[in-house]
């Protein structure tokens, strides 16, 4: 008997993809024979970049956060500038997040990540307090933060300064996006951390009073505000002592506006043309694509379509 086998033509592959497949086979064969680190992907990435593939860069963030331990507790500090690329998105945002009644956390990095992570840990600790009938410990918050961040291998962009007081006294930790941490008497994080650290290394001393600690943290945040483009606006402080927390919102405002227009601003209707894309972000009206909208008076639903 004769068996007839149908042979289908192979799909044509791009030359770059053929080289990638060939290199992958070579690297798979050699990987078992070599030890140590493998940097073969460096050559692959360079080849892909040369063929026109664009790799995404890491997002650049800007913040100055810091903290210091004093004789009776911890002082945390942060600036209030939120940036979107090179644009200042918010001049007075809050970067000191609630974790527990005796624990607070400063966040640097991606705003959504810092808020989501601190909110999740705050919820977990609330449930833990309800189950154990005991106050939360700072080391418990640290362990949960480190475990979560390490699980995502740095893709959750949250760099944190964690501080609080519990049965063991005041504690201050830094938590990095990849899950590592440090326990220090003073700490800084964010793009303005080097300027803030210079202040701490110059003037820190053991067993400071509360006022000395507040002044030192405020000066460290100001150093970041005036020397780092990603930091700016105001200084927020949080003083955590045994059984007492003081959140000092806008403790210092070193960047107040020096000029305010006396007449205010008055833009006549029609100054800004609207199309469907930017109009739909603020209203729920349904408009034909790429049509111009003119709002003279009344609600957006009363707009005239041209």
C-alpha positions in Angstrom: 0.0 0.0 0.0 1.2 3.5 -0.8 0.7 6.3 1.7 0.4 9.8 0.3 1.6 12.6 2.7 0.4 16.1 1.9 3.2 18.7 2.5 2.0 22.2 3.3 4.2 25.1 2.4 5.8 26.8 5.5 4.9 30.4 6.2 7.5 32.9 5.3 9.3 34.3 8.3 10.9 37.7 8.5 14.8 37.7 8.5 14.9 39.2 12.0 12.5 36.6 13.4 14.6 33.8 11.8 17.7 35.1 13.5 15.8 35.3 16.8 14.6 31.7 16.5 18.1 30.5 15.6 19.7 32.4 18.5 17.1 31.0 20.9 18.0 27.5 19.9 21.7 28.2 20.3 21.2 29.8 23.7 19.0 26.9 24.9 21.7 24.4 23.9 24.5 26.4 25.6 22.6 27.3 28.8 23.0 23.8 30.2 26.7 23.9 29.8 27.4 27.3 31.3 27.0 28.4 34.9 26.5 31.9 36.5 24.5 34.7 34.9 23.2 34.7 31.4 23.3 37.9 29.4 22.1 36.5 26.1 19.0 38.7 26.1 21.2 41.8 25.8 22.3 40.8 22.3 18.7 39.9 21.5 17.4 43.2 22.7 20.0 45.2 20.8 19.1 43.3 17.6 15.4 44.0 18.2 16.1 47.7 18.9 18.1 47.9 15.7 15.2 46.5 13.7 13.0 49.3 14.9 11.3 47.9 18.0 10.9 50.6 20.7 11.2 49.5 24.3 9.2 51.3 27.0 11.3 53.3 29.5 10.7 53.3 33.2 8.4 56.1 34.4 10.2 59.0 36.0 8.7 60.1 39.3 9.4 63.0 41.6 9.0 63.2 45.4 10.8 64.0 48.6 9.8 62.0 51.7 11.7 61.6 54.9 11.4 60.6 58.5 13.4 60.7 61.8 13.1 59.1 65.2 13.2 61.3 68.3 13.1 60.7 72.0 9.3 60.1 72.2 8.3 59.1 68.7 8.6 59.5 65.0 8.3 62.5 62.6 7.4 61.9 59.0 7.5 64.5 56.2 6.7 64.9 52.5 6.3 67.5 49.8 3.0 68.0 48.0 3.9 68.1 44.3 2.4 65.5 42.0 3.8 65.3 38.5 2.7 63.8 35.2 5.9 63.7 33.1 7.1 67.3 33.0 3.7 68.7 34.0 2.7 69.5 37.6 -0.6 67.6 38.0 -1.4 68.6 41.6 0.3 71.3 43.7 -1.1 70.2 47.0 -1.5 66.4 47.1 -1.2 64.2 50.2 1.7 61.8 50.3 1.5 60.7 54.0 -0.9 57.8 54.1 -2.9 56.3 57.0 -1.9 52.7 57.9 -3.2 52.3 61.4 -4.1 54.7 64.3 -0.4 54.4 65.4 1.2 53.9 62.0 1.6 56.2 59.0 3.5 55.8 55.7 5.0 58.3 53.2 4.8 57.2 49.6 7.0 58.0 46.6 6.7 56.6 43.1 3.5 55.9 41.1 0.7 57.6 42.9 -1.9 54.9 42.2 0.5 52.2 43.5 1.3 54.0 46.7 -2.4 54.7 47.4 -3.5 51.2 46.5 -0.8 49.4 48.5 -1.2 51.5 51.7 -5.0 51.2 51.5 -4.8 47.5 51.2 -2.4 47.1 54.2 -4.5 49.5 56.2 -7.6 47.3 55.5 -5.6 44.1 56.4 -4.4 45.6 59.7 -8.0 46.7 60.6 -9.2 43.2 60.2 -6.1 41.9 62.2 -7.0 44.3 65.1 -10.6 43.2 65.1 -9.5 39.5 65.2 -6.8 39.9 67.9 -8.2 42.8 69.9 -4.7 44.3 70.0 -3.1 47.4 68.5 -1.1 46.9 65.3 2.7 46.6 65.4 4.9 48.5 62.9 6.8 45.3 62.1 3.5 43.7 61.0 2.8 46.5 58.5 6.4 46.2 57.3 6.2 42.5 56.7 2.9 42.7 54.8 4.3 45.6 52.6 7.5 43.7 51.8 5.7 40.5 51.0 3.3 42.2 48.6 6.0 44.3 46.8 8.4 41.4 46.5 5.7 39.2 44.9 5.4 41.7 42.1 9.2 42.1 41.6 9.3 45.9 41.4 6.4 46.3 39.0 4.4 48.0 41.8 6.1 51.3 41.9 5.9 52.1 45.6 8.9 53.4 47.5 7.8 54.0 51.2 9.0 55.5 54.5 7.0 53.7 57.2 6.9 55.0 60.8 4.9 54.4 63.9 4.9 53.7 67.7 3.8 50.5 69.3 4.5 48.5 72.5 8.2 48.3 71.5 8.6 52.1 71.0 9.1 54.2 67.9 10.1 52.5 64.6 11.2 53.9 61.2 11.7 51.8 58.1 12.2 52.3 54.4 10.7 49.9 51.9 11.9 49.7 48.3 9.7 48.8 45.3 11.4 45.4 45.0 10.6 44.4 48.6 13.8 45.1 50.5 13.8 47.3 53.6 16.1 49.2 56.0 15.6 50.1 59.7 17.3 53.4 60.3 17.1 56.4 62.8 16.5 58.7 59.8 15.4 57.9 56.3 14.7 59.5 52.9 13.2 58.3 49.7 12.2 59.8 46.3 14.0 61.8 43.7 14.8 64.5 46.2 16.2 62.0 48.7 19.8 62.9 48.3 19.2 66.6 49.1 17.2 65.5 52.2 19.8 63.0 53.3 22.5 65.8 53.2 20.5 67.7 55.8 20.1 64.6 58.0 23.7 63.6 57.8 24.8 67.1 58.8 22.4 67.8 61.7 21.0 64.6 63.0 21.6 63.8 66.7 20.4 61.2 69.2 17.4 61.8 71.5 16.2 65.0 69.8 13.1 66.8 71.2 9.9 66.8 69.2 10.4 70.4 68.0 14.0 69.7 67.0 12.8 66.6 65.0 10.0 68.6 63.3 12.4 71.4 62.3 15.0 68.9 61.0 12.4 67.0 58.9 10.9 70.2 57.6 14.4 71.4 56.5 15.1 68.1 54.8 11.8 68.4 52.8 12.6 72.0 51.9 16.0 70.8 50.6 14.2 68.5 48.2 11.7 71.1 47.2 14.3 73.7 46.2 16.9 71.3 44.7 14.8 68.7 42.9 12.5 69.6 40.0 10.2 66.6 40.8 9.5 68.0 44.3 7.8 71.2 45.2 5.0 73.2 46.8 4.4 72.7 50.5 5.7 70.7 53.5 3.5 68.1 55.3 4.5 66.6 58.6 3.1 63.8 60.7 4.2 63.4 64.4 3.5 60.0 65.9 3.9 59.5 69.6 2.6 56.9 72.1 -1.2 57.2 72.0 -1.1 60.5 69.9 -0.8 61.4 66.3 -0.6 65.0 64.8 -1.0 65.3 61.1 0.3 68.8 60.2 -1.1 69.5 56.8 0.7 72.3 55.0 3.0 72.9 58.0 5.1 75.2 55.8 4.2 76.9 52.5 7.4 78.2 51.1 6.1 78.5 47.5 3.1 80.8 47.7 2.2 82.7 44.6 3.6 86.2 44.5 1.3 87.5 41.9 -2.5 87.1 41.6 -4.4 88.9 38.8 -6.7 91.4 40.5 -9.4 91.3 37.9 -9.5 87.5 37.7 -10.0 85.7 34.4 -13.0 86.0 32.1 -13.1 83.9 28.9 -16.0 84.6 26.6 -18.0 81.7 25.3 -16.4 80.1 22.2 -12.8 80.8 23.2 -12.0 77.1 23.3 -13.3 75.0 20.4 -14.6 71.6 21.5 -14.7 68.4 19.5 -16.1 65.0 20.4 -13.0 63.7 22.2 -12.4 66.4 24.8 -16.1 67.2 25.2 -17.0 63.6 26.1 -14.5 63.5 28.9 -16.6 66.0 30.9 -20.2 65.2 29.8 -22.3 62.2 29.0 -23.8 63.7 25.7 -23.5 61.6 22.6 -22.2 63.5 19.6 -21.2 62.5 16.0 -17.5 62.0 15.5 -15.3 65.1 14.8 -18.1 67.6 15.0 -17.6 71.0 16.6 -19.6 71.9 19.6 -20.4 75.5 20.7 -21.8 76.1 24.2 -23.4 79.5 24.6 -25.5 79.1 27.8 -27.1 76.4 29.9 -26.2 72.8 30.4 -23.9 70.8 28.2 -26.9 68.8 26.9 -28.2 72.1 25.4 -25.1 72.5 23.2 -25.5 73.4 19.6 -24.0 70.9 17.1 -22.5 72.3 13.9 
